[in-house]
């Protein structure tokens, strides 16, 4: 039953290139359900816990998302999709 499936969220955080000498990074990942099927069109929101500033986007056909040029700080990632239980990853 898709209404009871939970999101499984894979989060990757990469440091900006050393050559660019930039302090910004990226948050990226793939949204899947409990059977490891990718969830395209999921709403993914990245929230800076210190400032409250948020940015949202949808996953692509491969279930992937990417937030680039992210400033250092503590963040929460929220994933939502109709018919699924939402997912929140803090810090």
Biopython code that builds the backbone (N, CA, C, O; Angstrom):
import numpy as np
from Bio.PDB.StructureBuilder import StructureBuilder

atoms = [
    (1, "UNK", "N", (0.851, -1.172, 0.000)),
    (1, "UNK", "CA", (0.000, 0.000, 0.000)),
    (1, "UNK", "C", (0.895, 1.232, 0.000)),
    (1, "UNK", "O", (1.663, 1.447, 0.938)),
    (2, "UNK", "N", (0.796, 2.038, -1.048)),
    (2, "UNK", "CA", (1.688, 3.195, -1.177)),
    (2, "UNK", "C", (1.436, 4.244, -0.101)),
    (2, "UNK", "O", (2.322, 5.047, 0.188)),
    (3, "UNK", "N", (0.256, 4.254, 0.493)),
    (3, "UNK", "CA", (-0.035, 5.244, 1.527)),
    (3, "UNK", "C", (0.783, 4.995, 2.786)),
    (3, "UNK", "O", (1.003, 5.914, 3.574)),
    (4, "UNK", "N", (1.229, 3.777, 2.978)),
    (4, "UNK", "CA", (1.988, 3.480, 4.181)),
    (4, "UNK", "C", (3.485, 3.355, 3.906)),
    (4, "UNK", "O", (4.267, 3.164, 4.838)),
    (5, "UNK", "N", (3.892, 3.458, 2.645)),
    (5, "UNK", "CA", (5.321, 3.393, 2.333)),
    (5, "UNK", "C", (6.026, 4.612, 2.884)),
    (5, "UNK", "O", (5.476, 5.713, 2.898)),
    (6, "UNK", "N", (7.227, 4.408, 3.330)),
    (6, "UNK", "CA", (8.014, 5.512, 3.843)),
    (6, "UNK", "C", (9.093, 5.836, 2.833)),
    (6, "UNK", "O", (9.553, 4.958, 2.104)),
    (7, "UNK", "N", (9.494, 7.082, 2.786)),
    (7, "UNK", "CA", (10.599, 7.481, 1.938)),
    (7, "UNK", "C", (11.903, 6.997, 2.543)),
    (7, "UNK", "O", (12.073, 6.990, 3.762)),
    (8, "UNK", "N", (12.795, 6.606, 1.704)),
    (8, "UNK", "CA", (14.162, 6.336, 2.108)),
    (8, "UNK", "C", (14.984, 7.394, 1.395)),
    (8, "UNK", "O", (14.909, 7.519, 0.173)),
    (9, "UNK", "N", (15.743, 8.133, 2.124)),
    (9, "UNK", "CA", (16.448, 9.276, 1.568)),
    (9, "UNK", "C", (17.933, 9.057, 1.688)),
    (9, "UNK", "O", (18.458, 8.791, 2.769)),
    (10, "UNK", "N", (18.601, 9.173, 0.558)),
    (10, "UNK", "CA", (20.049, 9.088, 0.554)),
    (10, "UNK", "C", (20.572, 10.497, 0.363)),
    (10, "UNK", "O", (20.263, 11.145, -0.637)),
    (11, "UNK", "N", (21.350, 10.971, 1.300)),
    (11, "UNK", "CA", (21.862, 12.333, 1.251)),
    (11, "UNK", "C", (23.362, 12.289, 1.091)),
    (11, "UNK", "O", (24.066, 11.573, 1.804)),
    (12, "UNK", "N", (23.827, 13.059, 0.153)),
    (12, "UNK", "CA", (25.266, 13.200, -0.018)),
    (12, "UNK", "C", (25.643, 14.657, 0.134)),
    (12, "UNK", "O", (24.967, 15.532, -0.406)),
    (13, "UNK", "N", (26.687, 14.923, 0.844)),
    (13, "UNK", "CA", (27.173, 16.282, 0.990)),
    (13, "UNK", "C", (28.595, 16.302, 0.465)),
    (13, "UNK", "O", (29.458, 15.562, 0.937)),
    (14, "UNK", "N", (28.825, 17.148, -0.505)),
    (14, "UNK", "CA", (30.148, 17.230, -1.113)),
    (14, "UNK", "C", (30.742, 18.595, -0.835)),
    (14, "UNK", "O", (30.030, 19.600, -0.822)),
    (15, "UNK", "N", (32.021, 18.630, -0.617)),
    (15, "UNK", "CA", (32.722, 19.886, -0.401)),
    (15, "UNK", "C", (33.046, 20.483, -1.763)),
    (15, "UNK", "O", (33.365, 19.757, -2.705)),
    (16, "UNK", "N", (32.964, 21.789, -1.864)),
    (16, "UNK", "CA", (33.278, 22.464, -3.122)),
    (16, "UNK", "C", (34.713, 22.152, -3.536)),
    (16, "UNK", "O", (35.562, 21.820, -2.709)),
    (17, "UNK", "N", (34.949, 22.264, -4.794)),
    (17, "UNK", "CA", (36.262, 21.959, -5.354)),
    (17, "UNK", "C", (37.364, 22.747, -4.651)),
    (17, "UNK", "O", (37.209, 23.936, -4.371)),
    (18, "UNK", "N", (38.471, 22.076, -4.373)),
    (18, "UNK", "CA", (39.590, 22.754, -3.732)),
    (18, "UNK", "C", (40.178, 23.831, -4.632)),
    (18, "UNK", "O", (40.694, 24.841, -4.156)),
    (19, "UNK", "N", (40.094, 23.606, -5.924)),
    (19, "UNK", "CA", (40.646, 24.569, -6.859)),
    (19, "UNK", "C", (39.872, 25.879, -6.848)),
    (19, "UNK", "O", (40.449, 26.940, -7.087)),
    (20, "UNK", "N", (38.584, 25.819, -6.576)),
    (20, "UNK", "CA", (37.765, 27.026, -6.568)),
    (20, "UNK", "C", (37.928, 27.806, -5.269)),
    (20, "UNK", "O", (37.562, 28.980, -5.216)),
    (21, "UNK", "N", (38.457, 27.199, -4.240)),
    (21, "UNK", "CA", (38.620, 27.809, -2.933)),
    (21, "UNK", "C", (37.330, 28.477, -2.464)),
    (21, "UNK", "O", (37.331, 29.628, -2.026)),
    (22, "UNK", "N", (36.259, 27.748, -2.563)),
    (22, "UNK", "CA", (34.934, 28.234, -2.213)),
    (22, "UNK", "C", (34.464, 27.474, -0.978)),
    (22, "UNK", "O", (34.697, 26.271, -0.864)),
    (23, "UNK", "N", (33.806, 28.166, -0.057)),
    (23, "UNK", "CA", (33.330, 27.521, 1.167)),
    (23, "UNK", "C", (31.970, 26.867, 0.975)),
    (23, "UNK", "O", (31.500, 26.161, 1.867)),
    (24, "UNK", "N", (31.330, 27.085, -0.163)),
    (24, "UNK", "CA", (30.007, 26.515, -0.404)),
    (24, "UNK", "C", (30.121, 25.053, -0.834)),
    (24, "UNK", "O", (31.137, 24.633, -1.387)),
    (25, "UNK", "N", (29.076, 24.298, -0.574)),
    (25, "UNK", "CA", (29.052, 22.884, -0.932)),
    (25, "UNK", "C", (27.758, 22.544, -1.643)),
    (25, "UNK", "O", (27.096, 23.416, -2.204)),
    (26, "UNK", "N", (27.405, 21.272, -1.615)),
    (26, "UNK", "CA", (26.158, 20.840, -2.237)),
    (26, "UNK", "C", (25.517, 19.763, -1.396)),
    (26, "UNK", "O", (26.187, 19.021, -0.678)),
    (27, "UNK", "N", (24.210, 19.695, -1.503)),
    (27, "UNK", "CA", (23.442, 18.631, -0.871)),
    (27, "UNK", "C", (22.726, 17.926, -2.015)),
    (27, "UNK", "O", (22.000, 18.555, -2.785)),
    (28, "UNK", "N", (22.930, 16.636, -2.120)),
    (28, "UNK", "CA", (22.317, 15.884, -3.212)),
    (28, "UNK", "C", (21.911, 14.517, -2.729)),
    (28, "UNK", "O", (22.418, 14.030, -1.718)),
    (29, "UNK", "N", (21.004, 13.900, -3.442)),
    (29, "UNK", "CA", (20.572, 12.569, -3.043)),
    (29, "UNK", "C", (19.574, 11.984, -4.002)),
    (29, "UNK", "O", (19.259, 12.571, -5.038)),
    (30, "UNK", "N", (19.077, 10.815, -3.644)),
    (30, "UNK", "CA", (18.083, 10.092, -4.421)),
    (30, "UNK", "C", (16.948, 9.726, -3.471)),
    (30, "UNK", "O", (17.191, 9.233, -2.369)),
    (31, "UNK", "N", (15.713, 9.965, -3.894)),
    (31, "UNK", "CA", (14.545, 9.619, -3.082)),
    (31, "UNK", "C", (13.983, 8.300, -3.603)),
    (31, "UNK", "O", (13.665, 8.167, -4.785)),
    (32, "UNK", "N", (13.867, 7.325, -2.696)),
    (32, "UNK", "CA", (13.311, 6.019, -3.039)),
    (32, "UNK", "C", (12.262, 5.620, -2.015)),
    (32, "UNK", "O", (12.194, 6.183, -0.923)),
    (33, "UNK", "N", (11.448, 4.642, -2.383)),
    (33, "UNK", "CA", (10.492, 4.107, -1.417)),
    (33, "UNK", "C", (11.111, 2.899, -0.714)),
    (33, "UNK", "O", (12.283, 2.590, -0.928)),
    (34, "UNK", "N", (10.344, 2.230, 0.106)),
    (34, "UNK", "CA", (10.882, 1.125, 0.905)),
    (34, "UNK", "C", (11.296, -0.079, 0.063)),
    (34, "UNK", "O", (12.011, -0.953, 0.553)),
    (35, "UNK", "N", (10.858, -0.138, -1.196)),
    (35, "UNK", "CA", (11.271, -1.234, -2.083)),
    (35, "UNK", "C", (12.438, -0.825, -2.976)),
    (35, "UNK", "O", (12.806, -1.565, -3.888)),
    (36, "UNK", "N", (13.023, 0.349, -2.724)),
    (36, "UNK", "CA", (14.158, 0.906, -3.469)),
    (36, "UNK", "C", (13.782, 1.441, -4.844)),
    (36, "UNK", "O", (14.665, 1.717, -5.656)),
    (37, "UNK", "N", (12.498, 1.592, -5.120)),
    (37, "UNK", "CA", (12.063, 2.220, -6.373)),
    (37, "UNK", "C", (12.216, 3.732, -6.240)),
    (37, "UNK", "O", (11.855, 4.303, -5.211)),
    (38, "UNK", "N", (12.751, 4.386, -7.278)),
    (38, "UNK", "CA", (12.935, 5.829, -7.209)),
    (38, "UNK", "C", (11.584, 6.524, -7.290)),
    (38, "UNK", "O", (10.647, 6.024, -7.912)),
    (39, "UNK", "N", (11.502, 7.686, -6.648)),
    (39, "UNK", "CA", (10.269, 8.471, -6.618)),
    (39, "UNK", "C", (10.511, 9.781, -7.367)),
    (39, "UNK", "O", (11.044, 10.735, -6.801)),
    (40, "UNK", "N", (10.123, 9.822, -8.628)),
    (40, "UNK", "CA", (10.252, 11.031, -9.444)),
    (40, "UNK", "C", (9.154, 12.019, -9.055)),
    (40, "UNK", "O", (8.039, 11.617, -8.720)),
    (41, "UNK", "N", (9.472, 13.301, -9.101)),
    (41, "UNK", "CA", (8.488, 14.339, -8.819)),
    (41, "UNK", "C", (8.238, 14.611, -7.356)),
    (41, "UNK", "O", (7.299, 15.332, -7.017)),
    (42, "UNK", "N", (9.055, 14.051, -6.476)),
    (42, "UNK", "CA", (8.926, 14.332, -5.044)),
    (42, "UNK", "C", (9.351, 15.763, -4.768)),
    (42, "UNK", "O", (10.256, 16.280, -5.424)),
    (43, "UNK", "N", (8.712, 16.401, -3.814)),
    (43, "UNK", "CA", (9.103, 17.736, -3.390)),
    (43, "UNK", "C", (10.163, 17.611, -2.299)),
    (43, "UNK", "O", (9.929, 16.993, -1.260)),
    (44, "UNK", "N", (11.332, 18.204, -2.546)),
    (44, "UNK", "CA", (12.428, 18.170, -1.583)),
    (44, "UNK", "C", (12.707, 19.609, -1.152)),
    (44, "UNK", "O", (12.937, 20.478, -1.993)),
    (45, "UNK", "N", (12.687, 19.858, 0.149)),
    (45, "UNK", "CA", (12.925, 21.193, 0.687)),
    (45, "UNK", "C", (14.153, 21.159, 1.576)),
    (45, "UNK", "O", (14.253, 20.327, 2.477)),
    (46, "UNK", "N", (15.088, 22.065, 1.321)),
    (46, "UNK", "CA", (16.295, 22.220, 2.129)),
    (46, "UNK", "C", (16.114, 23.477, 2.969)),
    (46, "UNK", "O", (15.872, 24.555, 2.427)),
    (47, "UNK", "N", (16.230, 23.347, 4.299)),
    (47, "UNK", "CA", (16.023, 24.466, 5.217)),
    (47, "UNK", "C", (17.289, 24.698, 6.033)),
    (47, "UNK", "O", (17.802, 23.779, 6.671)),
    (48, "UNK", "N", (17.794, 25.936, 6.008)),
    (48, "UNK", "CA", (18.909, 26.307, 6.867)),
    (48, "UNK", "C", (18.347, 26.466, 8.267)),
    (48, "UNK", "O", (17.543, 27.366, 8.512)),
    (49, "UNK", "N", (18.762, 25.598, 9.198)),
    (49, "UNK", "CA", (18.200, 25.605, 10.548)),
    (49, "UNK", "C", (18.530, 26.883, 11.312)),
    (49, "UNK", "O", (17.774, 27.281, 12.198)),
    (50, "UNK", "N", (19.637, 27.527, 10.988)),
    (50, "UNK", "CA", (20.032, 28.742, 11.683)),
    (50, "UNK", "C", (19.290, 29.982, 11.227)),
    (50, "UNK", "O", (18.976, 30.855, 12.036)),
    (51, "UNK", "N", (19.006, 30.066, 9.924)),
    (51, "UNK", "CA", (18.379, 31.269, 9.371)),
    (51, "UNK", "C", (16.911, 31.087, 9.010)),
    (51, "UNK", "O", (16.178, 32.066, 8.867)),
    (52, "UNK", "N", (16.483, 29.841, 8.865)),
    (52, "UNK", "CA", (15.109, 29.566, 8.448)),
    (52, "UNK", "C", (14.893, 29.693, 6.951)),
    (52, "UNK", "O", (13.783, 29.466, 6.470)),
    (53, "UNK", "N", (15.925, 30.051, 6.206)),
    (53, "UNK", "CA", (15.816, 30.193, 4.750)),
    (53, "UNK", "C", (15.655, 28.806, 4.138)),
    (53, "UNK", "O", (16.379, 27.874, 4.489)),
    (54, "UNK", "N", (14.697, 28.679, 3.218)),
    (54, "UNK", "CA", (14.465, 27.384, 2.590)),
    (54, "UNK", "C", (14.414, 27.516, 1.076)),
    (54, "UNK", "O", (14.113, 28.580, 0.536)),
    (55, "UNK", "N", (14.711, 26.427, 0.416)),
    (55, "UNK", "CA", (14.611, 26.340, -1.040)),
    (55, "UNK", "C", (14.056, 24.954, -1.354)),
    (55, "UNK", "O", (14.407, 23.972, -0.700)),
    (56, "UNK", "N", (13.183, 24.885, -2.363)),
    (56, "UNK", "CA", (12.539, 23.615, -2.696)),
    (56, "UNK", "C", (12.704, 23.313, -4.176)),
    (56, "UNK", "O", (12.864, 24.212, -5.001)),
    (57, "UNK", "N", (12.663, 22.036, -4.486)),
    (57, "UNK", "CA", (12.687, 21.584, -5.872)),
    (57, "UNK", "C", (12.084, 20.191, -5.935)),
    (57, "UNK", "O", (11.816, 19.572, -4.906)),
    (58, "UNK", "N", (11.871, 19.703, -7.152)),
    (58, "UNK", "CA", (11.342, 18.360, -7.339)),
    (58, "UNK", "C", (12.435, 17.427, -7.832)),
    (58, "UNK", "O", (13.366, 17.842, -8.523)),
    (59, "UNK", "N", (12.301, 16.148, -7.459)),
    (59, "UNK", "CA", (13.255, 15.168, -7.956)),
    (59, "UNK", "C", (13.023, 14.937, -9.448)),
    (59, "UNK", "O", (11.909, 15.088, -9.949)),
    (60, "UNK", "N", (14.108, 14.565, -10.151)),
    (60, "UNK", "CA", (13.999, 14.297, -11.579)),
    (60, "UNK", "C", (13.475, 12.872, -11.808)),
    (60, "UNK", "O", (13.073, 12.198, -10.860)),
    (61, "UNK", "N", (13.479, 12.419, -13.057)),
    (61, "UNK", "CA", (12.947, 11.093, -13.392)),
    (61, "UNK", "C", (13.708, 9.953, -12.718)),
    (61, "UNK", "O", (13.172, 8.858, -12.549)),
    (62, "UNK", "N", (14.961, 10.215, -12.335)),
    (62, "UNK", "CA", (15.768, 9.198, -11.644)),
    (62, "UNK", "C", (15.660, 9.325, -10.128)),
    (62, "UNK", "O", (16.382, 8.645, -9.400)),
    (63, "UNK", "N", (14.757, 10.197, -9.640)),
    (63, "UNK", "CA", (14.580, 10.388, -8.207)),
    (63, "UNK", "C", (15.659, 11.241, -7.562)),
    (63, "UNK", "O", (15.738, 11.311, -6.335)),
    (64, "UNK", "N", (16.491, 11.892, -8.370)),
    (64, "UNK", "CA", (17.620, 12.663, -7.864)),
    (64, "UNK", "C", (17.259, 14.126, -7.627)),
    (64, "UNK", "O", (16.384, 14.691, -8.284)),
    (65, "UNK", "N", (17.963, 14.718, -6.665)),
    (65, "UNK", "CA", (17.862, 16.157, -6.426)),
    (65, "UNK", "C", (19.252, 16.692, -6.139)),
    (65, "UNK", "O", (20.146, 15.946, -5.738)),
    (66, "UNK", "N", (19.431, 17.995, -6.349)),
    (66, "UNK", "CA", (20.718, 18.639, -6.108)),
    (66, "UNK", "C", (20.485, 20.079, -5.693)),
    (66, "UNK", "O", (19.833, 20.847, -6.401)),
    (67, "UNK", "N", (21.028, 20.436, -4.535)),
    (67, "UNK", "CA", (21.077, 21.825, -4.097)),
    (67, "UNK", "C", (22.549, 22.205, -4.156)),
    (67, "UNK", "O", (23.365, 21.664, -3.410)),
    (68, "UNK", "N", (22.885, 23.129, -5.039)),
    (68, "UNK", "CA", (24.281, 23.509, -5.259)),
    (68, "UNK", "C", (24.558, 24.868, -4.613)),
    (68, "UNK", "O", (23.636, 25.648, -4.377)),
    (69, "UNK", "N", (25.812, 25.141, -4.335)),
    (69, "UNK", "CA", (26.263, 26.412, -3.754)),
    (69, "UNK", "C", (25.611, 26.670, -2.395)),
    (69, "UNK", "O", (25.160, 27.781, -2.117)),
    (70, "UNK", "N", (25.565, 25.647, -1.561)),
    (70, "UNK", "CA", (24.968, 25.717, -0.231)),
    (70, "UNK", "C", (26.003, 26.275, 0.746)),
    (70, "UNK", "O", (27.129, 25.785, 0.824)),
    (71, "UNK", "N", (25.603, 27.302, 1.483)),
    (71, "UNK", "CA", (26.491, 27.901, 2.476)),
    (71, "UNK", "C", (26.660, 26.971, 3.675)),
    (71, "UNK", "O", (25.758, 26.186, 3.968)),
    (72, "UNK", "N", (27.781, 27.040, 4.369)),
    (72, "UNK", "CA", (27.982, 26.204, 5.557)),
    (72, "UNK", "C", (26.896, 26.454, 6.605)),
    (72, "UNK", "O", (26.415, 27.578, 6.749)),
    (73, "UNK", "N", (26.519, 25.423, 7.320)),
    (73, "UNK", "CA", (25.515, 25.543, 8.374)),
    (73, "UNK", "C", (24.846, 24.208, 8.620)),
    (73, "UNK", "O", (25.192, 23.201, 8.004)),
    (74, "UNK", "N", (23.883, 24.211, 9.526)),
    (74, "UNK", "CA", (23.072, 23.029, 9.802)),
    (74, "UNK", "C", (21.797, 23.119, 8.985)),
    (74, "UNK", "O", (21.156, 24.169, 8.934)),
    (75, "UNK", "N", (21.431, 22.021, 8.349)),
    (75, "UNK", "CA", (20.276, 22.002, 7.457)),
    (75, "UNK", "C", (19.359, 20.840, 7.781)),
    (75, "UNK", "O", (19.774, 19.826, 8.342)),
    (76, "UNK", "N", (18.095, 21.016, 7.410)),
    (76, "UNK", "CA", (17.114, 19.939, 7.445)),
    (76, "UNK", "C", (16.641, 19.718, 6.016)),
    (76, "UNK", "O", (16.546, 20.655, 5.223)),
    (77, "UNK", "N", (16.347, 18.457, 5.702)),
    (77, "UNK", "CA", (15.815, 18.105, 4.390)),
    (77, "UNK", "C", (14.459, 17.450, 4.606)),
    (77, "UNK", "O", (14.326, 16.489, 5.364)),
    (78, "UNK", "N", (13.450, 17.993, 3.919)),
    (78, "UNK", "CA", (12.093, 17.459, 4.025)),
    (78, "UNK", "C", (11.677, 16.941, 2.648)),
    (78, "UNK", "O", (11.862, 17.626, 1.642)),
    (79, "UNK", "N", (11.113, 15.725, 2.606)),
    (79, "UNK", "CA", (10.651, 15.126, 1.356)),
    (79, "UNK", "C", (9.170, 14.826, 1.481)),
    (79, "UNK", "O", (8.718, 14.247, 2.469)),
    (80, "UNK", "N", (8.414, 15.234, 0.453)),
    (80, "UNK", "CA", (6.974, 14.998, 0.451)),
    (80, "UNK", "C", (6.530, 14.548, -0.929)),
    (80, "UNK", "O", (7.066, 14.987, -1.947)),
    (81, "UNK", "N", (5.536, 13.661, -0.947)),
    (81, "UNK", "CA", (4.930, 13.199, -2.193)),
    (81, "UNK", "C", (3.551, 12.689, -1.847)),
    (81, "UNK", "O", (3.381, 11.939, -0.886)),
    (82, "UNK", "N", (2.571, 13.091, -2.626)),
    (82, "UNK", "CA", (1.207, 12.653, -2.367)),
    (82, "UNK", "C", (1.143, 11.125, -2.374)),
    (82, "UNK", "O", (1.704, 10.478, -3.259)),
    (83, "UNK", "N", (0.465, 10.558, -1.391)),
    (83, "UNK", "CA", (0.319, 9.117, -1.274)),
    (83, "UNK", "C", (1.402, 8.456, -0.446)),
    (83, "UNK", "O", (1.368, 7.245, -0.230)),
    (84, "UNK", "N", (2.381, 9.253, 0.027)),
    (84, "UNK", "CA", (3.474, 8.731, 0.830)),
    (84, "UNK", "C", (3.546, 9.483, 2.154)),
    (84, "UNK", "O", (3.129, 10.637, 2.249)),
    (85, "UNK", "N", (4.072, 8.825, 3.155)),
    (85, "UNK", "CA", (4.352, 9.486, 4.424)),
    (85, "UNK", "C", (5.553, 10.381, 4.212)),
    (85, "UNK", "O", (6.529, 9.960, 3.590)),
    (86, "UNK", "N", (5.510, 11.600, 4.708)),
    (86, "UNK", "CA", (6.624, 12.537, 4.566)),
    (86, "UNK", "C", (7.857, 12.081, 5.337)),
    (86, "UNK", "O", (7.778, 11.226, 6.219)),
    (87, "UNK", "N", (8.979, 12.662, 4.991)),
    (87, "UNK", "CA", (10.258, 12.323, 5.620)),
    (87, "UNK", "C", (10.987, 13.606, 5.985)),
    (87, "UNK", "O", (11.029, 14.537, 5.180)),
    (88, "UNK", "N", (11.560, 13.675, 7.179)),
    (88, "UNK", "CA", (12.329, 14.826, 7.622)),
    (88, "UNK", "C", (13.643, 14.347, 8.199)),
    (88, "UNK", "O", (13.666, 13.533, 9.122)),
    (89, "UNK", "N", (14.745, 14.857, 7.650)),
    (89, "UNK", "CA", (16.082, 14.553, 8.165)),
    (89, "UNK", "C", (16.667, 15.850, 8.696)),
    (89, "UNK", "O", (16.872, 16.795, 7.933)),
    (90, "UNK", "N", (16.939, 15.907, 9.992)),
    (90, "UNK", "CA", (17.513, 17.101, 10.593)),
    (90, "UNK", "C", (19.018, 16.970, 10.683)),
    (90, "UNK", "O", (19.568, 15.869, 10.723)),
    (91, "UNK", "N", (19.680, 18.142, 10.715)),
    (91, "UNK", "CA", (21.146, 18.223, 10.837)),
    (91, "UNK", "C", (21.849, 17.476, 9.735)),
    (91, "UNK", "O", (23.079, 17.448, 9.696)),
]
sb = StructureBuilder()
sb.init_structure("model")
sb.init_model(0)
sb.init_chain("A")
sb.init_seg("    ")
for serial, (resi, resn, name, xyz) in enumerate(atoms, 1):
    if name == "N":
        sb.init_residue(resn, " ", resi, " ")
    sb.init_atom(name, np.array(xyz, "f"), 0.0, 1.0, " ", f" {name:<3s}", serial, name[0])
structure = sb.get_structure()
